[in-house]
Amino acid sequence: MAKMLTLKALFEDPDRYYLIDVRDAEDYASAHVKGAVHVPLAELEDHLGDIPAGKIPVTICGKGGGRSASGAELLCREGHPGALWLEGGTNGWLAAKG
């Protein structure tokens, strides 16, 4: 089972992670975590090779734990056992940034 990355951990060391927003294009365009690349959940498996070596992949959705947890589970099964999903998702990140 994929684990969750806390917002605090992301804020403390953002360069450690490769952020993947798994929402649809409209949601991503309206707001997203700084530095996150857009790969819809349905296309995530086709982009496994895009994850840079040495970075921990972190999936992000709107609230955290739905699509992002599914995406992190997929990444764990497909060769990225350290994949995480972001606590609170984009909404939590935006609220924490103030």
N, CA, C and O atoms as CSV, one atom per row, in Angstrom:
chain,resi,resn,atom,element,x,y,z
A,1,MET,N,N,0.837,-1.188,0.000
A,1,MET,CA,C,0.000,0.000,0.000
A,1,MET,C,C,0.885,1.255,0.000
A,1,MET,O,O,1.817,1.367,0.797
A,2,ALA,N,N,0.591,2.165,-0.874
A,2,ALA,CA,C,1.362,3.403,-0.968
A,2,ALA,C,C,1.143,4.254,0.276
A,2,ALA,O,O,0.076,4.227,0.890
A,3,LYS,N,N,2.158,4.993,0.626
A,3,LYS,CA,C,2.101,5.852,1.800
A,3,LYS,C,C,1.852,7.294,1.394
A,3,LYS,O,O,1.988,7.675,0.231
A,4,MET,N,N,1.483,8.082,2.399
A,4,MET,CA,C,1.170,9.489,2.199
A,4,MET,C,C,2.387,10.358,2.514
A,4,MET,O,O,3.140,10.077,3.446
A,5,LEU,N,N,2.567,11.408,1.731
A,5,LEU,CA,C,3.564,12.437,2.008
A,5,LEU,C,C,2.837,13.607,2.666
A,5,LEU,O,O,1.822,14.079,2.155
A,6,THR,N,N,3.356,14.067,3.793
A,6,THR,CA,C,2.722,15.207,4.450
A,6,THR,C,C,3.099,16.502,3.733
A,6,THR,O,O,4.151,16.601,3.101
A,7,LEU,N,N,2.230,17.472,3.847
A,7,LEU,CA,C,2.525,18.787,3.282
A,7,LEU,C,C,3.788,19.358,3.913
A,7,LEU,O,O,4.594,19.986,3.225
A,8,LYS,N,N,3.966,19.149,5.205
A,8,LYS,CA,C,5.151,19.647,5.907
A,8,LYS,C,C,6.424,19.091,5.271
A,8,LYS,O,O,7.375,19.836,5.031
A,9,ALA,N,N,6.446,17.791,4.999
A,9,ALA,CA,C,7.632,17.177,4.391
A,9,ALA,C,C,7.891,17.756,2.996
A,9,ALA,O,O,9.041,17.975,2.618
A,10,LEU,N,N,6.834,17.998,2.242
A,10,LEU,CA,C,6.992,18.588,0.910
A,10,LEU,C,C,7.572,19.992,1.008
A,10,LEU,O,O,8.481,20.343,0.257
A,11,PHE,N,N,7.055,20.789,1.922
A,11,PHE,CA,C,7.537,22.163,2.077
A,11,PHE,C,C,8.999,22.195,2.539
A,11,PHE,O,O,9.750,23.093,2.159
A,12,GLU,N,N,9.400,21.220,3.354
A,12,GLU,CA,C,10.760,21.195,3.899
A,12,GLU,C,C,11.813,20.794,2.862
A,12,GLU,O,O,12.950,21.260,2.929
A,13,ASP,N,N,11.448,19.936,1.906
A,13,ASP,CA,C,12.436,19.438,0.941
A,13,ASP,C,C,11.787,19.175,-0.422
A,13,ASP,O,O,11.738,18.027,-0.863
A,14,PRO,N,N,11.286,20.221,-1.098
A,14,PRO,CA,C,10.543,20.012,-2.345
A,14,PRO,C,C,11.368,19.404,-3.477
A,14,PRO,O,O,10.814,18.729,-4.344
A,15,ASP,N,N,12.679,19.632,-3.483
A,15,ASP,CA,C,13.517,19.124,-4.571
A,15,ASP,C,C,13.705,17.607,-4.534
A,15,ASP,O,O,14.199,17.016,-5.493
A,16,ARG,N,N,13.317,16.995,-3.449
A,16,ARG,CA,C,13.450,15.543,-3.284
A,16,ARG,C,C,12.394,14.775,-4.081
A,16,ARG,O,O,12.546,13.578,-4.325
A,17,TYR,N,N,11.325,15.463,-4.485
A,17,TYR,CA,C,10.151,14.803,-5.039
A,17,TYR,C,C,9.875,15.180,-6.500
A,17,TYR,O,O,10.192,16.281,-6.950
A,18,TYR,N,N,9.281,14.238,-7.214
A,18,TYR,CA,C,8.782,14.465,-8.572
A,18,TYR,C,C,7.262,14.474,-8.461
A,18,TYR,O,O,6.646,13.428,-8.256
A,19,LEU,N,N,6.664,15.636,-8.594
A,19,LEU,CA,C,5.234,15.820,-8.348
A,19,LEU,C,C,4.426,15.584,-9.618
A,19,LEU,O,O,4.710,16.161,-10.668
A,20,ILE,N,N,3.416,14.728,-9.504
A,20,ILE,CA,C,2.579,14.350,-10.641
A,20,ILE,C,C,1.114,14.614,-10.291
A,20,ILE,O,O,0.546,13.954,-9.422
A,21,ASP,N,N,0.518,15.575,-10.969
A,21,ASP,CA,C,-0.905,15.888,-10.771
A,21,ASP,C,C,-1.709,14.956,-11.663
A,21,ASP,O,O,-1.598,15.013,-12.888
A,22,VAL,N,N,-2.525,14.091,-11.050
A,22,VAL,CA,C,-3.250,13.061,-11.797
A,22,VAL,C,C,-4.706,13.453,-12.100
A,22,VAL,O,O,-5.501,12.607,-12.510
A,23,ARG,N,N,-5.051,14.719,-11.903
A,23,ARG,CA,C,-6.418,15.178,-12.195
A,23,ARG,C,C,-6.598,15.437,-13.684
A,23,ARG,O,O,-5.655,15.295,-14.463
A,24,ASP,N,N,-7.808,15.817,-14.077
A,24,ASP,CA,C,-8.038,16.114,-15.490
A,24,ASP,C,C,-7.448,17.485,-15.835
A,24,ASP,O,O,-7.082,18.261,-14.953
A,25,ALA,N,N,-7.367,17.759,-17.131
A,25,ALA,CA,C,-6.697,18.965,-17.622
A,25,ALA,C,C,-7.344,20.245,-17.095
A,25,ALA,O,O,-6.641,21.201,-16.767
A,26,GLU,N,N,-8.655,20.272,-17.011
A,26,GLU,CA,C,-9.352,21.472,-16.542
A,26,GLU,C,C,-8.999,21.776,-15.087
A,26,GLU,O,O,-8.735,22.926,-14.737
A,27,ASP,N,N,-8.997,20.749,-14.242
A,27,ASP,CA,C,-8.643,20.946,-12.833
A,27,ASP,C,C,-7.198,21.418,-12.693
A,27,ASP,O,O,-6.907,22.330,-11.919
A,28,TYR,N,N,-6.299,20.792,-13.445
A,28,TYR,CA,C,-4.890,21.172,-13.390
A,28,TYR,C,C,-4.706,22.626,-13.829
A,28,TYR,O,O,-3.955,23.378,-13.207
A,29,ALA,N,N,-5.389,23.011,-14.891
A,29,ALA,CA,C,-5.256,24.372,-15.408
A,29,ALA,C,C,-5.769,25.409,-14.416
A,29,ALA,O,O,-5.249,26.524,-14.371
A,30,SER,N,N,-6.775,25.065,-13.622
A,30,SER,CA,C,-7.348,26.030,-12.690
A,30,SER,C,C,-6.438,26.288,-11.490
A,30,SER,O,O,-6.405,27.404,-10.972
A,31,ALA,N,N,-5.704,25.278,-11.045
A,31,ALA,CA,C,-4.755,25.431,-9.935
A,31,ALA,C,C,-4.000,24.123,-9.762
A,31,ALA,O,O,-4.569,23.040,-9.899
A,32,HIS,N,N,-2.720,24.235,-9.461
A,32,HIS,CA,C,-1.928,23.034,-9.193
A,32,HIS,C,C,-0.732,23.383,-8.311
A,32,HIS,O,O,-0.333,24.542,-8.199
A,33,VAL,N,N,-0.181,22.358,-7.694
A,33,VAL,CA,C,0.988,22.510,-6.841
A,33,VAL,C,C,2.159,22.968,-7.705
A,33,VAL,O,O,2.388,22.420,-8.783
A,34,LYS,N,N,2.888,23.956,-7.242
A,34,LYS,CA,C,4.037,24.484,-7.973
A,34,LYS,C,C,5.015,23.349,-8.295
A,34,LYS,O,O,5.420,22.585,-7.418
A,35,GLY,N,N,5.378,23.263,-9.565
A,35,GLY,CA,C,6.333,22.265,-10.000
A,35,GLY,C,C,5.733,20.931,-10.410
A,35,GLY,O,O,6.449,20.055,-10.894
A,36,ALA,N,N,4.434,20.764,-10.223
A,36,ALA,CA,C,3.795,19.489,-10.570
A,36,ALA,C,C,3.604,19.378,-12.078
A,36,ALA,O,O,3.207,20.339,-12.737
A,37,VAL,N,N,3.892,18.191,-12.617
A,37,VAL,CA,C,3.613,17.911,-14.019
A,37,VAL,C,C,2.217,17.311,-14.113
A,37,VAL,O,O,1.746,16.670,-13.174
A,38,HIS,N,N,1.572,17.516,-15.225
A,38,HIS,CA,C,0.221,16.994,-15.401
A,38,HIS,C,C,0.248,15.684,-16.181
A,38,HIS,O,O,0.677,15.641,-17.334
A,39,VAL,N,N,-0.216,14.617,-15.533
A,39,VAL,CA,C,-0.398,13.317,-16.177
A,39,VAL,C,C,-1.699,12.738,-15.625
A,39,VAL,O,O,-1.718,12.247,-14.496
A,40,PRO,N,N,-2.779,12.786,-16.392
A,40,PRO,CA,C,-4.047,12.241,-15.898
A,40,PRO,C,C,-3.880,10.784,-15.444
A,40,PRO,O,O,-3.091,10.032,-16.016
A,41,LEU,N,N,-4.616,10.411,-14.430
A,41,LEU,CA,C,-4.501,9.069,-13.864
A,41,LEU,C,C,-4.606,7.983,-14.928
A,41,LEU,O,O,-3.867,7.000,-14.881
A,42,ALA,N,N,-5.507,8.148,-15.878
A,42,ALA,CA,C,-5.706,7.144,-16.926
A,42,ALA,C,C,-4.469,6.990,-17.825
A,42,ALA,O,O,-4.332,5.976,-18.509
A,43,GLU,N,N,-3.576,7.975,-17.831
A,43,GLU,CA,C,-2.383,7.939,-18.681
A,43,GLU,C,C,-1.099,7.683,-17.902
A,43,GLU,O,O,-0.019,7.620,-18.489
A,44,LEU,N,N,-1.209,7.535,-16.594
A,44,LEU,CA,C,-0.028,7.438,-15.742
A,44,LEU,C,C,0.880,6.267,-16.116
A,44,LEU,O,O,2.103,6.408,-16.134
A,45,GLU,N,N,0.297,5.141,-16.406
A,45,GLU,CA,C,1.096,3.963,-16.739
A,45,GLU,C,C,1.946,4.192,-17.997
A,45,GLU,O,O,3.026,3.616,-18.130
A,46,ASP,N,N,1.464,5.022,-18.906
A,46,ASP,CA,C,2.209,5.326,-20.130
A,46,ASP,C,C,3.392,6.264,-19.890
A,46,ASP,O,O,4.207,6.469,-20.790
A,47,HIS,N,N,3.495,6.830,-18.694
A,47,HIS,CA,C,4.533,7.814,-18.402
A,47,HIS,C,C,5.496,7.360,-17.306
A,47,HIS,O,O,6.181,8.187,-16.704
A,48,LEU,N,N,5.552,6.076,-17.049
A,48,LEU,CA,C,6.426,5.561,-15.996
A,48,LEU,C,C,7.884,5.934,-16.244
A,48,LEU,O,O,8.626,6.194,-15.297
A,49,GLY,N,N,8.295,5.961,-17.496
A,49,GLY,CA,C,9.674,6.284,-17.843
A,49,GLY,C,C,10.027,7.754,-17.694
A,49,GLY,O,O,11.196,8.122,-17.806
A,50,ASP,N,N,9.035,8.597,-17.444
A,50,ASP,CA,C,9.288,10.030,-17.302
A,50,ASP,C,C,9.808,10.410,-15.918
A,50,ASP,O,O,10.310,11.517,-15.723
A,51,ILE,N,N,9.689,9.502,-14.966
A,51,ILE,CA,C,10.072,9.808,-13.585
A,51,ILE,C,C,11.596,9.798,-13.480
A,51,ILE,O,O,12.235,8.777,-13.737
A,52,PRO,N,N,12.173,10.933,-13.105
A,52,PRO,CA,C,13.635,11.023,-13.061
A,52,PRO,C,C,14.244,10.142,-11.963
A,52,PRO,O,O,13.682,10.001,-10.877
A,53,ALA,N,N,15.385,9.563,-12.268
A,53,ALA,CA,C,16.108,8.774,-11.273
A,53,ALA,C,C,16.491,9.679,-10.105
A,53,ALA,O,O,16.836,10.844,-10.299
A,54,GLY,N,N,16.429,9.146,-8.921
A,54,GLY,CA,C,16.822,9.905,-7.741
A,54,GLY,C,C,15.731,10.766,-7.149
A,54,GLY,O,O,15.940,11.412,-6.122
A,55,LYS,N,N,14.564,10.788,-7.781
A,55,LYS,CA,C,13.429,11.564,-7.252
A,55,LYS,C,C,12.347,10.599,-6.775
A,55,LYS,O,O,12.151,9.537,-7.366
A,56,ILE,N,N,11.659,10.966,-5.723
A,56,ILE,CA,C,10.547,10.169,-5.218
A,56,ILE,C,C,9.277,10.667,-5.896
A,56,ILE,O,O,8.933,11.842,-5.772
A,57,PRO,N,N,8.567,9.779,-6.620
A,57,PRO,CA,C,7.332,10.232,-7.263
A,57,PRO,C,C,6.213,10.430,-6.234
A,57,PRO,O,O,6.003,9.605,-5.345
A,58,VAL,N,N,5.504,11.553,-6.388
A,58,VAL,CA,C,4.386,11.885,-5.505
A,58,VAL,C,C,3.191,12.254,-6.375
A,58,VAL,O,O,3.259,13.197,-7.164
A,59,THR,N,N,2.101,11.512,-6.232
A,59,THR,CA,C,0.894,11.807,-6.997
A,59,THR,C,C,0.017,12.769,-6.199
A,59,THR,O,O,-0.016,12.743,-4.969
A,60,ILE,N,N,-0.693,13.621,-6.946
A,60,ILE,CA,C,-1.504,14.671,-6.332
A,60,ILE,C,C,-2.862,14.715,-7.026
A,60,ILE,O,O,-2.949,14.668,-8.253
A,61,CYS,N,N,-3.925,14.807,-6.216
A,61,CYS,CA,C,-5.260,15.046,-6.772
A,61,CYS,C,C,-5.831,16.275,-6.067
A,61,CYS,O,O,-5.068,17.092,-5.552
A,62,GLY,N,N,-7.117,16.419,-6.033
A,62,GLY,CA,C,-7.730,17.603,-5.444
A,62,GLY,C,C,-7.668,17.633,-3.931
A,62,GLY,O,O,-7.199,18.605,-3.339
A,63,LYS,N,N,-8.148,16.553,-3.298
A,63,LYS,CA,C,-8.235,16.507,-1.836
A,63,LYS,C,C,-7.217,15.566,-1.208
A,63,LYS,O,O,-6.964,15.638,-0.006
A,64,GLY,N,N,-6.642,14.701,-1.996
A,64,GLY,CA,C,-5.664,13.743,-1.474
A,64,GLY,C,C,-6.327,12.457,-1.023
A,64,GLY,O,O,-7.295,12.475,-0.263
A,65,GLY,N,N,-5.797,11.344,-1.497
A,65,GLY,CA,C,-6.272,10.046,-1.038
A,65,GLY,C,C,-7.189,9.321,-1.994
A,65,GLY,O,O,-7.411,8.123,-1.819
A,66,GLY,N,N,-7.731,9.981,-2.992
A,66,GLY,CA,C,-8.602,9.334,-3.980
A,66,GLY,C,C,-7.782,8.909,-5.184
A,66,GLY,O,O,-7.139,7.859,-5.187
A,67,ARG,N,N,-7.823,9.751,-6.204
A,67,ARG,CA,C,-7.047,9.462,-7.413
A,67,ARG,C,C,-5.554,9.406,-7.121
A,67,ARG,O,O,-4.831,8.609,-7.719
A,68,SER,N,N,-5.097,10.242,-6.215
A,68,SER,CA,C,-3.654,10.250,-5.925
A,68,SER,C,C,-3.218,8.946,-5.266
A,68,SER,O,O,-2.144,8.435,-5.582
A,69,ALA,N,N,-4.015,8.401,-4.369
A,69,ALA,CA,C,-3.672,7.119,-3.734
A,69,ALA,C,C,-3.665,6.009,-4.777
A,69,ALA,O,O,-2.789,5.145,-4.757
A,70,SER,N,N,-4.631,6.026,-5.683
A,70,SER,CA,C,-4.666,5.029,-6.758
A,70,SER,C,C,-3.436,5.157,-7.647
A,70,SER,O,O,-2.848,4.152,-8.046
A,71,GLY,N,N,-3.049,6.382,-7.955
A,71,GLY,CA,C,-1.866,6.608,-8.780
A,71,GLY,C,C,-0.591,6.137,-8.098
A,71,GLY,O,O,0.267,5.529,-8.737
A,72,ALA,N,N,-0.464,6.414,-6.813
A,72,ALA,CA,C,0.723,5.973,-6.077
A,72,ALA,C,C,0.777,4.451,-5.995
A,72,ALA,O,O,1.854,3.862,-6.089
A,73,GLU,N,N,-0.379,3.814,-5.821
A,73,GLU,CA,C,-0.437,2.345,-5.809
A,73,GLU,C,C,0.039,1.784,-7.150
A,73,GLU,O,O,0.810,0.825,-7.187
A,74,LEU,N,N,-0.418,2.379,-8.239
A,74,LEU,CA,C,0.003,1.940,-9.562
A,74,LEU,C,C,1.520,2.079,-9.708
A,74,LEU,O,O,2.186,1.163,-10.190
A,75,LEU,N,N,2.059,3.214,-9.297
A,75,LEU,CA,C,3.499,3.428,-9.391
A,75,LEU,C,C,4.265,2.407,-8.555
A,75,LEU,O,O,5.296,1.896,-8.992
A,76,CYS,N,N,3.771,2.109,-7.363
A,76,CYS,CA,C,4.418,1.107,-6.506
A,76,CYS,C,C,4.454,-0.256,-7.197
A,76,CYS,O,O,5.471,-0.948,-7.152
A,77,ARG,N,N,3.364,-0.637,-7.826
A,77,ARG,CA,C,3.288,-1.928,-8.523
A,77,ARG,C,C,4.175,-1.972,-9.757
A,77,ARG,O,O,4.642,-3.042,-10.148
A,78,GLU,N,N,4.410,-0.820,-10.374
A,78,GLU,CA,C,5.104,-0.760,-11.660
A,78,GLU,C,C,6.550,-0.284,-11.556
A,78,GLU,O,O,7.068,0.332,-12.488
A,79,GLY,N,N,7.191,-0.557,-10.455
A,79,GLY,CA,C,8.621,-0.301,-10.366
A,79,GLY,C,C,9.065,0.916,-9.581
A,79,GLY,O,O,10.252,1.242,-9.575
A,80,HIS,N,N,8.148,1.592,-8.924
A,80,HIS,CA,C,8.487,2.750,-8.091
A,80,HIS,C,C,7.942,2.509,-6.682
A,80,HIS,O,O,6.982,3.157,-6.266
A,81,PRO,N,N,8.566,1.562,-5.936
A,81,PRO,CA,C,8.019,1.149,-4.643
A,81,PRO,C,C,7.977,2.248,-3.587
A,81,PRO,O,O,7.274,2.111,-2.586
A,82,GLY,N,N,8.713,3.327,-3.791
A,82,GLY,CA,C,8.703,4.426,-2.836
A,82,GLY,C,C,7.693,5.518,-3.158
A,82,GLY,O,O,7.682,6.560,-2.502
A,83,ALA,N,N,6.844,5.294,-4.161
A,83,ALA,CA,C,5.868,6.318,-4.564
A,83,ALA,C,C,4.953,6.688,-3.404
A,83,ALA,O,O,4.588,5.852,-2.577
A,84,LEU,N,N,4.598,7.967,-3.371
A,84,LEU,CA,C,3.748,8.510,-2.310
A,84,LEU,C,C,2.595,9.293,-2.922
A,84,LEU,O,O,2.628,9.634,-4.105
A,85,TRP,N,N,1.574,9.577,-2.114
A,85,TRP,CA,C,0.509,10.494,-2.521
A,85,TRP,C,C,0.475,11.634,-1.508
A,85,TRP,O,O,0.813,11.443,-0.340
A,86,LEU,N,N,0.065,12.820,-1.960
A,86,LEU,CA,C,0.152,14.032,-1.145
A,86,LEU,C,C,-1.060,14.232,-0.246
A,86,LEU,O,O,-2.201,14.260,-0.707
A,87,GLU,N,N,-0.787,14.368,1.038
A,87,GLU,CA,C,-1.803,14.672,2.046
A,87,GLU,C,C,-2.523,15.969,1.687
A,87,GLU,O,O,-1.876,16.986,1.438
A,88,GLY,N,N,-3.848,15.944,1.659
A,88,GLY,CA,C,-4.617,17.150,1.407
A,88,GLY,C,C,-4.691,17.575,-0.046
A,88,GLY,O,O,-5.486,18.447,-0.397
A,89,GLY,N,N,-3.866,16.965,-0.904
A,89,GLY,CA,C,-3.884,17.260,-2.328
A,89,GLY,C,C,-3.634,18.723,-2.647
A,89,GLY,O,O,-3.045,19.459,-1.855
A,90,THR,N,N,-4.090,19.127,-3.818
A,90,THR,CA,C,-3.921,20.510,-4.257
A,90,THR,C,C,-4.632,21.469,-3.320
A,90,THR,O,O,-4.099,22.531,-3.000
A,91,ASN,N,N,-5.831,21.106,-2.877
A,91,ASN,CA,C,-6.583,21.987,-1.979
A,91,ASN,C,C,-5.821,22.243,-0.682
A,91,ASN,O,O,-5.774,23.374,-0.200
A,92,GLY,N,N,-5.224,21.190,-0.118
A,92,GLY,CA,C,-4.457,21.343,1.106
A,92,GLY,C,C,-3.214,22.182,0.896
A,92,GLY,O,O,-2.853,22.993,1.748
A,93,TRP,N,N,-2.556,21.987,-0.243
A,93,TRP,CA,C,-1.356,22.763,-0.550
A,93,TRP,C,C,-1.707,24.242,-0.683
A,93,TRP,O,O,-1.006,25.097,-0.143
A,94,LEU,N,N,-2.793,24.547,-1.404
A,94,LEU,CA,C,-3.211,25.936,-1.581
A,94,LEU,C,C,-3.570,26.574,-0.237
A,94,LEU,O,O,-3.210,27.725,0.013
A,95,ALA,N,N,-4.268,25.847,0.622
A,95,ALA,CA,C,-4.652,26.369,1.938
A,95,ALA,C,C,-3.428,26.615,2.804
A,95,ALA,O,O,-3.372,27.608,3.529
A,96,ALA,N,N,-2.448,25.723,2.738
A,96,ALA,CA,C,-1.244,25.864,3.550
A,96,ALA,C,C,-0.368,27.015,3.065
A,96,ALA,O,O,0.314,27.650,3.870
A,97,LYS,N,N,-0.375,27.290,1.778
A,97,LYS,CA,C,0.412,28.380,1.225
A,97,LYS,C,C,-0.179,29.732,1.590
A,97,LYS,O,O,0.505,30.753,1.535
A,98,GLY,N,N,-1.468,29.732,1.966
A,98,GLY,CA,C,-2.141,30.956,2.380
A,98,GLY,C,C,-2.430,31.851,1.274
A,98,GLY,O,O,-2.997,32.924,1.480
